[in-house]
Amino acid sequence: MATSVLLRSLRRRDLSSASFSAYKSLTGTTQSPWATSHLCHRWATLARPFSSKPAGNDIIGIDLGTTNSCVAVMEGKNAKVIENSEGARTTPSVVAFNQKGELLVGTPAKRQAVTNPTNTIFGTKRLIGRRFDDPQTQKEMKMVPYKIVRAPNGDAWVEANGQRYSPSQIGAFILT
């Protein structure tokens, strides 16, 4: 019952008034802690009314692969793979930091792997969600030229040019 009231409230009002209605129905009080905050007003300008209809017809597909990655969009009923800056439909899932500290992604990163192996990161998809102490992580450490280090939370991260990166950050570098 309370959920349907909240959903109806969201459909009819903007985010600001809906959050106040939700607060009122859950706590039973009409004094909102957000009432005097201008943060609420800022969020209200960014919000749009709730709709069960899709926001648009744009569909994107992302393949973050261990070896290569690609991105595609739907054009009508067909998927179209987006080419990277070099005109290729796939990008090597490799990230590197050169001697100047510049980020290299894809083919440029792969090209300099022989001359700069300790700062060339690849195959980090295997590390996503793994703990540093995991036997598979320890095995992986013996097979790659870059450093796999313990993160503050105990996860397996990588290190390049003295900086630590999570496997998710490396994936984000590849996709941007």
Secondary structure, DSSP 8 states (H G I E B T S, - for coil): -HHHHHHHHHHHS-HHHHHHHHHHHHH--S--TTTT-HHHHHHHHH-----SS-S-S--EEEEE-SSEEEEEEEETTEEEE---TTS-SSEESEEEE-TT--EEESHHHHHTTTT-GGGEEE-GGGGTT-BTT-HHHHHHHTT-SSEEEE-TTSBEEEEETTEEE-HHHHHHHHH-
